[in-house]
């Protein structure tokens, strides 16, 4: 069975959010960014993720020492400078809902792009979660 561990990363100072989905058993890291670019823009993120995977595998006594593979996923792109957090939430939701054992390099056929309605739906779900959990 494949398990994904999701890691959200913010570039700092109120900056940009990206999603990293880690498949710890197969040493694959999927990088999803709603803006163009790749993980090399965030060397501290890559260093942290690689170190976490190595530590996890050593605690589980995995003997395989193959390299960690980073996959840049071609995913829906935002057309403004404010929706990146909602894209990250939507990426996680889609990955979980589709129950796949991997993430296609070209994302999912079902979601080549997100409409405003897709993002509004994500915002509504987040608001409902906050209310249900009495976070605020």
GIURUR-V853554 format. One record per residue. N is the residue number from 1. RES is the residue in one small letter. SS is DSSP state (hx for helix, st for strand, lp for the rest). Layout:
n=N res=RES ss=SS
n=N res=RES ss=SS
//
This chain:
n=1 res=x ss=lp
n=2 res=x ss=lp
n=3 res=x ss=lp
n=4 res=x ss=st
n=5 res=x ss=st
n=6 res=x ss=st
n=7 res=x ss=st
n=8 res=x ss=st
n=9 res=x ss=st
n=10 res=x ss=st
n=11 res=x ss=lp
n=12 res=x ss=lp
n=13 res=x ss=lp
n=14 res=x ss=lp
n=15 res=x ss=lp
n=16 res=x ss=lp
n=17 res=x ss=st
n=18 res=x ss=st
n=19 res=x ss=st
n=20 res=x ss=st
n=21 res=x ss=st
n=22 res=x ss=st
n=23 res=x ss=st
n=24 res=x ss=lp
n=25 res=x ss=lp
n=26 res=x ss=lp
n=27 res=x ss=lp
n=28 res=x ss=st
n=29 res=x ss=st
n=30 res=x ss=st
n=31 res=x ss=st
n=32 res=x ss=st
n=33 res=x ss=lp
n=34 res=x ss=lp
n=35 res=x ss=lp
n=36 res=x ss=lp
n=37 res=x ss=lp
n=38 res=x ss=lp
n=39 res=x ss=hx
n=40 res=x ss=hx
n=41 res=x ss=hx
n=42 res=x ss=lp
n=43 res=x ss=hx
n=44 res=x ss=hx
n=45 res=x ss=hx
n=46 res=x ss=hx
n=47 res=x ss=hx
n=48 res=x ss=hx
n=49 res=x ss=hx
n=50 res=x ss=hx
n=51 res=x ss=hx
n=52 res=x ss=hx
n=53 res=x ss=hx
n=54 res=x ss=hx
n=55 res=x ss=hx
n=56 res=x ss=hx
n=57 res=x ss=hx
n=58 res=x ss=hx
n=59 res=x ss=hx
n=60 res=x ss=lp
n=61 res=x ss=lp
n=62 res=x ss=lp
n=63 res=x ss=lp
n=64 res=x ss=lp
n=65 res=x ss=lp
n=66 res=x ss=lp
n=67 res=x ss=lp
n=68 res=x ss=lp
n=69 res=x ss=st
n=70 res=x ss=st
n=71 res=x ss=st
n=72 res=x ss=st
n=73 res=x ss=st
n=74 res=x ss=lp
n=75 res=x ss=lp
n=76 res=x ss=lp
n=77 res=x ss=lp
n=78 res=x ss=lp
n=79 res=x ss=lp
n=80 res=x ss=lp
n=81 res=x ss=lp
n=82 res=x ss=lp
n=83 res=x ss=lp
n=84 res=x ss=hx
n=85 res=x ss=hx
n=86 res=x ss=hx
n=87 res=x ss=hx
n=88 res=x ss=hx
n=89 res=x ss=hx
n=90 res=x ss=hx
n=91 res=x ss=hx
n=92 res=x ss=hx
n=93 res=x ss=hx
n=94 res=x ss=hx
n=95 res=x ss=hx
n=96 res=x ss=hx
n=97 res=x ss=hx
n=98 res=x ss=hx
n=99 res=x ss=lp
n=100 res=x ss=lp
n=101 res=x ss=lp
n=102 res=x ss=lp
n=103 res=x ss=lp
n=104 res=x ss=lp
n=105 res=x ss=lp
n=106 res=x ss=lp
n=107 res=x ss=lp
n=108 res=x ss=lp
n=109 res=x ss=hx
n=110 res=x ss=hx
n=111 res=x ss=hx
n=112 res=x ss=lp
n=113 res=x ss=lp
n=114 res=x ss=lp
n=115 res=x ss=lp
n=116 res=x ss=hx
n=117 res=x ss=hx
n=118 res=x ss=hx
n=119 res=x ss=hx
n=120 res=x ss=hx
n=121 res=x ss=hx
n=122 res=x ss=hx
n=123 res=x ss=hx
n=124 res=x ss=hx
n=125 res=x ss=hx
n=126 res=x ss=hx
n=127 res=x ss=hx
n=128 res=x ss=hx
n=129 res=x ss=hx
n=130 res=x ss=hx
n=131 res=x ss=hx
n=132 res=x ss=hx
n=133 res=x ss=lp
n=134 res=x ss=lp
n=135 res=x ss=lp
n=136 res=x ss=lp
//
